[in-house]
Amino acid sequence: MYRHYSWEHSYFSGKTRGYLRFKERAGALGPGFEDILATPDLIAGRLLVKSQSNTIPQLEAPDGTWIQDTSDIIDFVEAAHPSSPVVADPAHSPRQALASYLIELLADEWLLVPGFWERWFFSEDGREPSHRGYNEQQWGAVLAAGQNGHARRAAGGAFFEQAFGISTARTDPKAVYAGLVQLGCTLETEHAWQASQHNVLGILENHFAEHDYVFGGRPALADFGLLGPLYAHLYRDALSGFALRTYFPITSEWVERTNGEGSLNARTWDQKLYSLDDDGELVARPATSNGGEWLGDDAIPETLAPLIAVFFEEMWPVLTSTIERLSAFMASDDHTLGERLPEKSFTASPGFFNQQTENGSLTHEFEIGGIKARRMVSAYQVWMLTRIADLLDKCFAGDGGRESLAAWLEQFPRGAELLDLRDLLATCPVEKRGGLIFSVAAD
């Protein structure tokens, strides 16, 4: 069977775990999967040996193939097990297919910032209330697996000090705290990031009041992308989880539904609701909205438009600037075609610290909530855009695909620019090998 190496408190593990549960529940995962706690021993003795990477999550396929990025994991499993797909056919449903990819990118690379901030802000010294104790315990469950509760919490607390420098996080940021600064989340901007997150949660609260999943009554890639930021960091963490349940209870219900565990009241996909006929016998119907299926005719719910607007208003300017900055770097004397670029990382990549910090060549100005700040450029985001460009090629191949997308995108600021994404990316072609990003020759 598939082996999913993960942590419960891992941002991206929530995305793939919920996806694998759905595929298994739908009878579309072949031999099924086992969720394995990735302890330090397993990371050092198995993951690093097999995949040369210590990133979490990773998937070991039954044939021995190792996949280590959530988008690659989902692409791999979808290709191997195409029934009950999570992405609409781009030739026939280009809007739903594209919207899924845009929401995945927004969740993976934009909502990540306030999601991480929420966890660590309430873990800093002197915060009241604080959920640091809970986070010490959930990290210790991995670092000291099998030991008693006191030892597990002590292991988590020691790790926070050693690796994160948690007691001096504001004056001398390290690791996750340094990453937040490098991604543009500082004392000046942190509340603007939180306001952006609250706006998204309000949009989702309104949408999930009408539809149980992003496109209706069955989960899609967009749902599992959103599960990344919402499950481990917002739903499980103590203070953010309390706030989510208190102010966004419908979205909390969606988290339970999409995570697919302990979700009887939340009406998980493939669950039945029952009524009684005239003879008192049970009569079953799908428990989720829209008959348990995506909306027909490539329809995008009106309640979803504000979320796509967030992508174009907040993230798209950063992405286009990223393309410009990475193109200039690749054309400069600091880079040779075919060499490694900064990979997916929450902090500046090894070997690129000077370029990705301060006013380095791989940083750029951006705006959040009307506040201008600076953040590092991520080549991984360009790879994600290349993936979307490949999808658009398939969308355009269908009858009227480009016209349908053009009519839909015109409602969003700068939305029409996406139709020329392939041209925008022409000056910075990249490819991913394992977990690393490299420049490649232009076609």
N, C-alpha and C positions, 0 to 999 in steps of 0.2 A: 504494500500500500504506500501511498504518499506519506512522507514525514515532514511535518511543518515545525521547524525549530523557532520558537518564539518566546516572548514574555507577555504576561497579561497586561502589564503596565506600559507596553511598547506602543507608541503612536501608530507605526505602520503595521504591526502585527494584527491590530484590530481589523484593518482593511482586508488582509488576506484570510484571516480566520473566518470572518463573516462570509466571505466569498466561498471558501471551501465548504463551509457548513451548508450554504445554499445549494451548491452543486451536488453535494452528497445527499441532501434531502430530496432533491429533484431526481435522484437516481442517475445522475449524469457524471459521476466521478469514478467510474470503473471500480477499482479495488477500495476506494474510500481513502481516508487519511487519519493519521494519528498526530495529535498536537503534543509536541515534546518541549519541556522546559529546557531552554538553552543555558545550562549552567556553565560556569567558567571552564570546568573540565571538558565539557562537550565542545565548547567553542575552540579551546586550544588543541584538543586532541582529535577532533573530527572536522569541524567546519573549516578551520584554517588549513587543515591538511587537504581536504577534498575540494574546497572552492577558493582557497587563498584569500578568504575574506572573513572578518569577524562581525559583519553587519547582521542585524536581526530585523525582520525574519529571513529565513532561508527555507527553500523547499527542496527536498530530495525526492526525485521521481522514482517510480518502481524500476526503471531501467538504469538507475545510477546517475542520471543527469542531475546537476545541482543548479538551481536558479536562485538569485539573491537580490532581486529588485522586485518590488510589489507589482509594478506594471508588467515586467517580464514574466513574473509568476502567473499572473492572470492570463497574459497572452499565450503562454506555454500550455496552460491547462485548457484554455478555450480551443486551441488548435487540436489538442489531443482528445478532447471531449466536447464536441460542438453542440450537442443537444442541450436544451435550456440555456441558450446564450445570454450573456449579460450586456452585449452591445448589439443594437439593432443593425440589420443589414444596410450598409451605407448606400447601396445602389437603389434600395426601395424606401428607406427611411433615413435620409441624410440628416434631417434636423435632429432627430433623437440620437443618432450616432454621434454627431458633432457635439451636441449639448453634453453628452455623457463624458466625452474627452475633455471638454472645457471645465466641467465641474471637477473632474478628477485632478486636473492641473491646479485649479484654484485651491482644492482641499490639500493636495500634497505640498504645495510650495508657497501658498499665501496664508491660509488659515493655520499653518504650522507655527507661525510666529506668535500670534496671541495664544495658541494652544500651549506652547511651551512656556510662555510668560506666565500664564495662569497657574501652572503647576509650581513654578519656582518662585514667583513673587510671594506666594503664601507659604513658602518653605524657608524664607530668609530669617535670619536672627531678628528677634524682637517683633515679629508680626503677630498681631492679635486680632482675630483668631488665626490659627496656624494649622496647616495639615502636614507639617514636617514629620511628625511621628508616624503618620500613616505611610508617607513616602519612604521613610527609613525602613518600615516593615516590608513594603512591597519590593523594594530593591534588595533587602536582606534575604527575602524568600528565594532569590536567585543566587546571591553571593554566598549564602550559608545554607543552602538547601539541605534539609535533613536534620539540622540542628534545632535546639529548642527556641521558643519565641524570643527570649531575652537575647540569645546569641544572634539571632537573625536581625533583630533591630539594631544591635550594637554594630553588626557588620555593615548595615546600611548607613548608619550614622558616621562610621569611620570612613567609608567610601566617599560620602558627601564632602567630608573635610579634605581628604587626601586628593581626590580627583577634581572636585568642583571648587574647593576653597570657599565653602559656603559661608563661613563666618566673616569673610572679607569680600563678599560677592560684589558689593557696590564700589568698593575702593580699588580692588585688584581682581577684576573679573577673569575667571578661568573657565575652560571647557564650555558647558552649556551657557554660562553667563556671558562669556566672551562671544559665543555664537549669537546670542540675542543682540549684542551690541553690533556685531558685524552684519547682522541682518536688518539693522536700522531700528531696533527696539531699545530705546534709551530712556533716561529720566524724562527727556523732553517729549518723546513720542509714545511712551508705553500706554498712556490712557487713550490716545487716538487709535492705537491698535485694538485696545479692548472695546472701544466704541464701535469699531468696524466689525469685530466679532459679535457684539450684541445686535448690530443691525442684521447680520447674516442669520443669527438665531431667530430674530423676529420674523424674517422672511420665511424661514423654514417652519416656524410655528404656524404661520398662516397657510403655508402650502400643505403641510401634513394634516391640517384640519380637514382638508378636502380629499387628499389622495394619500394612501398609506405608504407609497414609495414615490420616488422622483417622477416616474412616468406613468403612475397608475397603481395597479395592484400587484405588481411583480418587481423584484429588485433588479437594478441595472448596475453597470460599472459606476455610475454617478453615486449611487447609494453607498457602495463599498468604499469609494473614495472619501465621501463625507464621514464614514464611520471611523476613519483614521483619527481626525482631530476630535470627534465628538465622544468616542467611547473611552479610550484609556485616560485621556487628560481631562476631559470635562465631565463625563458621566461617572467614572470610577473614583477620581480624586475627591477627597472629602469635602472641601469647601466649594470647589467649582461644581461638584456633583449636587450638593445641596442647592446651590443657586440654579443649576439647570432644572432640577426637579421642581423648584419653587416657582420660577418665572417662566419656564418653557416646558410645561409638563407634557404637551403633545409631542414635542421633539424628543423628550426623554423616552416616551413610549415608542417612538420610531427607532431610537437606539436599541431598545430591547428587542424589537421586532427584527431589525436588520442583523443584530448580533446573533439572534437565533438561539438563545439559551435562557431558560427561566422566563419565557415570554408568552405564557398561556393567555394572560389578559391582553397582551399587546397584539395578539392575532398574527402569528408568524405565517409567512407564505406557506401554502399547502395545508394549513390547518383548516378545519371545517367549523362552521357555526351551525347549530341545529335548532330547528323549530319542530313543532308537533303537527301532524296532520289530523284529520277529523277522527281517526281511530286511536290517537294518542301515540302514534309511531314517530320515530325520529326521521326528520327530513333534512338532508345536508345541503349546504351551499358554501361557496368560498368565503373564508373569513375576512379576506382583505378586499379593499375597494375595487371598483372597476372590474368585477368578476374575476379577480385574481390575475389580470393580464395588463400589459401596457395599453395605453390608449391607442386606438386605431388611426389609420390615415396619417401616420407620422406626426400626430398632434403633440404640441408642447403646451402643457397647462399654462394658462395666463398667470397663475400664482408663482410660476417658476421664473418668469421674465425678470423680476427684480434681482434674482441671484445671478443670472447671466449679466445683468447690468453692472453688478459689483465687479465681475471679472473685467469688463471693458473699462470701467471708470477707474478702478484702483490698480489692477494688476497688468492690464495690457500696456499702459505706458512704461511700466518697469520692464516688461518683456521686450518691447521694441528698443528701449535703451540698452538692454542687455545684448541684443543682437549687434547694435552699433559698437558697443565697447568691446565685445569679444572679437568682432571683425577687425577692429583696429589693432587689438593685441596680436591676433593671428598674423596680421600683415607686418608687424613690427619686427625689429631685430631681436626682440626678446623671445621669439618663438620660431621654431622650425616645423614646417609642415610634416605631419605624421607623429609629432610628439604628443605627450600626455597634456591634458588640460585639467583644471580643477574639477574634481568629481563631485558626486552628490555628497554633501557633507553639511552638518549643521554649523560647522565652523570653517574658517579658512583652511584650505587643503594643504597638506604637507608639501613644501617646496614653493608655495604661492603666498606665503604669509604677507610679505611686503607688498605684493600686488593687490591682495584682497582686503587690506586694512588701511586705515587713515585715508589718504588721498591717492592710493595706489592706482595703477593703470587698469586694474580689474575691480574698481569701485565706481559708483555713479550716484548722482543726486536723484532722489525720488520724493514723492509727497504722500503723506497719509493724514487724513483729517485736516487738510489745510496747512500742515506743518511740513516744511522742507527739511530733509535729513539726507544722510548718506548711508549706503549699504554696499555689500560686496556683490559682484557679478557671479552668477552660477552657470557654468557651461552645461550642467545637467538640465537646466530649464530649456536650453536650446535643443538638447536631445529630445526633450518632451515635445517641443514645438515641431521638430522633424517628424515625430510620430504622428502628430496631428496633420502635418502636410501630407503624409502617406495616406491617412484616412480621407483627406479631402480629395486626393486623386481618385479614390474609389467612389466617393460621393459624386464627383463630376462625371464619372463614367456612366452613371445611370441616367435614364431619360429625364431631362428637366432638373437634374440634381443641382447644378450650379444656380439655375434660376430660382429654385425653391429656397436654397440657402440665402441667396441675395435678398429675396423678399423678406425672409425672417430676420436677417442680420441688420437690415436697414433701420430697425427700431433702436439699435444700441449705438452709443457714441463710438465712432471709429470702427464699428462692427464690420463695415464693408472691407476694411483693410485685410481682414483675415482671409478673404478670397484670394489674395495675392501672396499668401504666406510662403509658398515655394520660392517666389522671387525675393522676398525679404530675407530668406535664409541662404541665398546663393553665395553671399560673401563669407559665411562662417559654417561650412559643412563639417559636421562632426559625426562620430559613431561611438557606440558603447561596446566595450569588450569586457565581459564580466561586469565588475562594478566601476570600471575606469572609462573616462571619456578621452577620445583622441581626435585631433583634427585630421581631415582627409582632403584629398584633392577634389576640387570641384568637378562636377560632371561636364 
